Amino acid sequence: MGCDSACHVSEPVNSKSKSAAVGFRVKSGWAVAALVAGPVRSPRLCDSRMIDLSDARFPETRQPYHAAMGKLETDPVKIQARLRVVRRVARQSIAKLLAEYRGFVIRHAALFIGSQIDPSLIANPHIRAHALEGQLFRTALDAALRAHRIHTVLLTERDAFSKASAHLKKADSDVRRVTQNLGRSGEGPWRAEQKLAALAAWFALSR
């Protein structure tokens, strides 16, 4: 899927800004990643891009638990093959991302996800497929980050700003303002996914 913009990563401007964190807004088959450098009181966006969590050569890996006509895939052979691809692509995407971020010290990451509902509790097969995919992509990304000794935390989109406000000890309006302003230093789009990824990175930076 590639980058939002030219993929130019801003270099650290001093020793303090060398400390950074990565945030993600996880979607089905892809994620938005954001690199935010410190200090925490005045964060700076150094990069924002989209990364792959599925293989374009195998379109079914973007929704691996879906069968034809939006039904739940029940063939274990097909599912396991797709899951292997997703996990491999997640590892490759994170390895490539961190290689480009090598000028920064990254020890923490945060992932914004849609929900953490247990798929087994969902009766509707189609909705369950979406829940299984949400679980898959976040766990694949989480495992890829942890393999590089990066500590992770999961956050839900529904309470994104309230959680961040409490954690950062800032008013909700201040958190929203800073998150909006972070996009001014980037060249790509600054939609909801990019804002949440940057907010996640800022959250992780303060851990």
Summary of the structure (lengths in Angstrom):
residues: 207
radius of gyration: 17.1
end to end distance: 29.7
largest distance: 53.9
contacts: 686
relative contact order: 0.22
helix: 48%
strand: 21%
